[in-house]
Amino acid sequence: MTYSVECIKCKLPFTKRSMKSNQKVCHDCLYKNAYGKLQNIRVMSSNDELTKQELVAKLDIMDEKMDTLTQTIDTLVKEAVEKLVDEASLEYSDEFATLKASIVSMQKEHEEKMKTLLSTVNTRMVAFEKRLEERIVILMRKVRELRNQAKKRKWRITKGGVKNALDKRLFEVDI
């Protein structure tokens, strides 16, 4: 059975090889660091503490590496997606062409229907305007005739309306 004791020279704990051993110096101190690495397994290597500047510098380096990594990942993903899109477009190019042709033909049919509807609406509007102008001309003639008759007979038109039943009949106009 073994147990740990403190070295007299370096004040670090080390493991004795046997219970009866009265060894007080560790193997590293005894052989004056003749070995490439420490033989004392009980001694923990002390963590070297970094200064704030060193920590910030390491963080900056890590950030730069992360940025380059994300950029490379983005470019790789973009290339992979473009490759997949190209393959998919080649697979379905005939279907896309037929779909596009059908959409174009439907659009032409729709445009033709809209043109015919627009032309019918325009012709109806022109016909309506002509009828309206004709009726306005007829009304203007009747108004002129009525004014001439009123002058000849010396009729007066009051603000409240017509003066007698004869006037009422004269001012009625069929449109």
RODO-2510 file (C-alpha; in nm, 4 decimals, decimal comma):
residues 175
     n   res          X          Y          Z
     1     m     0,0000     0,0000     0,0000
     2     t     0,1286     0,3493    -0,0852
     3     y     0,0628     0,6899     0,0537
     4     s     0,1551     1,0517    -0,0241
     5     v     0,4107     1,2606     0,1592
     6     e     0,5397     1,6154     0,1095
     7     c     0,8834     1,6520    -0,0517
     8     i     1,1411     1,8307     0,1649
     9     k     1,3001     2,0190    -0,1289
    10     c     1,0076     2,1245    -0,3507
    11     k     0,7257     2,1002    -0,0928
    12     l     0,5059     1,9079    -0,3389
    13     p     0,3255     1,5848    -0,2512
    14     f     0,4656     1,2638    -0,3950
    15     t     0,3816     0,8963    -0,3590
    16     k     0,6080     0,6692    -0,1591
    17     r     0,6752     0,3306    -0,3123
    18     s     0,6161     0,1405     0,0086
    19     m     0,4907     0,1909     0,3615
    20     k     0,8291     0,1044     0,5139
    21     s     1,0176     0,3533     0,2979
    22     n     1,1531     0,6531     0,4871
    23     q     1,2079     0,8500     0,1653
    24     k     1,1462     1,2244     0,2137
    25     v     1,2588     1,3605    -0,1292
    26     c     1,0549     1,3081    -0,4498
    27     h     1,2040     1,1317    -0,7520
    28     d     1,2205     1,4535    -0,9566
    29     c     1,4227     1,6352    -0,6944
    30     l     1,6348     1,3269    -0,6253
    31     y     1,7378     1,2799    -0,9880
    32     k     1,7424     1,6562    -1,0571
    33     n     1,4900     1,6535    -1,3413
    34     a     1,6784     1,3951    -1,5442
    35     y     1,3497     1,2773    -1,6916
    36     g     1,1825     1,4581    -1,9831
    37     k     0,8581     1,5006    -1,7940
    38     l     0,7736     1,4951    -1,4263
    39     q     0,7511     1,1525    -1,2741
    40     n     0,5484     1,2730    -0,9770
    41     i     0,1874     1,2007    -1,0707
    42     r     0,0494     1,3666    -0,7580
    43     v     0,1675     1,7114    -0,8532
    44     m    -0,0840     1,9035    -1,0515
    45     s     0,0575     2,1346    -1,3105
    46     s    -0,0369     2,4880    -1,2183
    47     n    -0,2604     2,6721    -1,4600
    48     d    -0,0869     2,9701    -1,6063
    49     e    -0,3220     3,2629    -1,5688
    50     l    -0,3531     3,4907    -1,8661
    51     t    -0,3696     3,8662    -1,8503
    52     k    -0,6758     4,0518    -1,9720
    53     q    -0,4950     4,1628    -2,2868
    54     e    -0,3972     3,8064    -2,3708
    55     l    -0,7552     3,6901    -2,3121
    56     v    -0,8923     3,9668    -2,5352
    57     a    -0,6366     3,8805    -2,8053
    58     k    -0,7339     3,5124    -2,7905
    59     l    -1,1040     3,6056    -2,8092
    60     d    -1,0372     3,8245    -3,1138
    61     i    -0,8542     3,5397    -3,2850
    62     m    -1,1426     3,3057    -3,2024
    63     d    -1,3941     3,5582    -3,3438
    64     e    -1,1955     3,5867    -3,6669
    65     k    -1,1814     3,2084    -3,6984
    66     m    -1,5574     3,1873    -3,6358
    67     d    -1,6226     3,4519    -3,9030
    68     t    -1,4128     3,2685    -4,1595
    69     l    -1,5805     2,9419    -4,0636
    70     t    -1,9308     3,0880    -4,1056
    71     q    -1,8304     3,2393    -4,4408
    72     t    -1,6966     2,9097    -4,5689
    73     i    -2,0070     2,7286    -4,4457
    74     d    -2,2297     2,9866    -4,6181
    75     t    -2,0440     2,9523    -4,9467
    76     l    -2,0553     2,5725    -4,9289
    77     v    -2,4276     2,5737    -4,8534
    78     k    -2,4923     2,8236    -5,1324
    79     e    -2,2979     2,6121    -5,3820
    80     a    -2,4839     2,2975    -5,2744
    81     v    -2,8227     2,4694    -5,3077
    82     e    -2,7336     2,6089    -5,6498
    83     k    -2,6254     2,2640    -5,7622
    84     l    -2,9532     2,1122    -5,6404
    85     v    -3,1554     2,3856    -5,8099
    86     d    -2,9695     2,3327    -6,1363
    87     e    -3,0332     1,9576    -6,1199
    88     a    -3,4013     2,0124    -6,0379
    89     s    -3,4423     2,2628    -6,3174
    90     l    -3,2918     2,0193    -6,5656
    91     e    -3,5239     1,7439    -6,4461
    92     y    -3,8405     1,9524    -6,4753
    93     s    -3,7455     2,1875    -6,7614
    94     d    -3,9960     2,0291    -7,0066
    95     e    -4,2788     2,0612    -6,7557
    96     f    -4,1835     2,4217    -6,6865
    97     a    -4,1827     2,4983    -7,0586
    98     t    -4,5295     2,3486    -7,1117
    99     l    -4,6616     2,5285    -6,8039
   100     k    -4,5185     2,8578    -6,9251
   101     a    -4,6696     2,8066    -7,2719
   102     s    -5,0121     2,7332    -7,1246
   103     i    -4,9929     3,0407    -6,9021
   104     v    -4,8953     3,2595    -7,1985
   105     s    -5,1815     3,1242    -7,4108
   106     m    -5,4309     3,1770    -7,1267
   107     q    -5,3016     3,5298    -7,0841
   108     k    -5,3502     3,6013    -7,4567
   109     e    -5,7066     3,4667    -7,4438
   110     h    -5,7785     3,6819    -7,1406
   111     e    -5,6354     3,9901    -7,3127
   112     e    -5,8524     3,9258    -7,6203
   113     k    -6,1650     3,8907    -7,4050
   114     m    -6,0799     4,2117    -7,2223
   115     k    -6,0284     4,3952    -7,5520
   116     t    -6,3670     4,2814    -7,6855
   117     l    -6,5387     4,3806    -7,3595
   118     l    -6,3668     4,7171    -7,3642
   119     s    -6,4664     4,7773    -7,7260
   120     t    -6,8319     4,6894    -7,6537
   121     v    -6,8329     4,9224    -7,3540
   122     n    -6,6765     5,1971    -7,5648
   123     t    -6,9304     5,1556    -7,8478
   124     r    -7,2176     5,1606    -7,5996
   125     m    -7,0780     5,4761    -7,4386
   126     v    -7,0446     5,6446    -7,7791
   127     a    -7,4009     5,5483    -7,8704
   128     f    -7,5262     5,6759    -7,5330
   129     e    -7,3426     6,0060    -7,5807
   130     k    -7,4992     6,0481    -7,9282
   131     r    -7,8510     5,9815    -7,7951
   132     l    -7,7865     6,2219    -7,5075
   133     e    -7,6659     6,4946    -7,7431
   134     e    -7,9717     6,4450    -7,9661
   135     r    -8,2066     6,4781    -7,6699
   136     i    -8,0223     6,7882    -7,5499
   137     v    -8,0622     6,9440    -7,8956
   138     i    -8,4356     6,8600    -7,8925
   139     l    -8,4726     7,0099    -7,5441
   140     m    -8,2869     7,3256    -7,6438
   141     r    -8,5234     7,3678    -7,9440
   142     k    -8,8303     7,3198    -7,7248
   143     v    -8,6973     7,5679    -7,4698
   144     r    -8,6348     7,8194    -7,7478
   145     e    -8,9867     7,7656    -7,8873
   146     l    -9,1416     7,8058    -7,5451
   147     r    -8,9525     8,1264    -7,4818
   148     n    -9,0649     8,2619    -7,8202
   149     q    -9,4289     8,1709    -7,7430
   150     a    -9,3984     8,3272    -7,4004
   151     k    -9,2701     8,6520    -7,5568
   152     k    -9,5464     8,6589    -7,8175
   153     r    -9,8230     8,5992    -7,5652
   154     k    -9,6547     8,8037    -7,2941
   155     w    -9,6488     8,5265    -7,0393
   156     r    -9,4547     8,5578    -6,7206
   157     i    -9,2861     8,2644    -6,5517
   158     t    -9,3057     8,3009    -6,1730
   159     k    -9,0558     8,1701    -5,9223
   160     g    -9,3078     7,9328    -5,7695
   161     g    -9,3805     7,7565    -6,0934
   162     v    -9,6408     7,7894    -6,3696
   163     k    -9,9246     8,0433    -6,3649
   164     n   -10,2077     7,8369    -6,5156
   165     a   -10,2853     7,4859    -6,6488
   166     l   -10,2070     7,5871    -7,0048
   167     d    -9,8520     7,6771    -6,9044
   168     k    -9,8194     7,3427    -6,7281
   169     r    -9,9021     7,1571    -7,0450
   170     l    -9,6545     7,3600    -7,2501
   171     f    -9,3596     7,2974    -7,0144
   172     e    -9,4021     6,9186    -7,0067
   173     v    -9,1476     6,7540    -7,2330
   174     d    -9,1023     6,3851    -7,3114
   175     i    -8,7433     6,2765    -7,3029
***
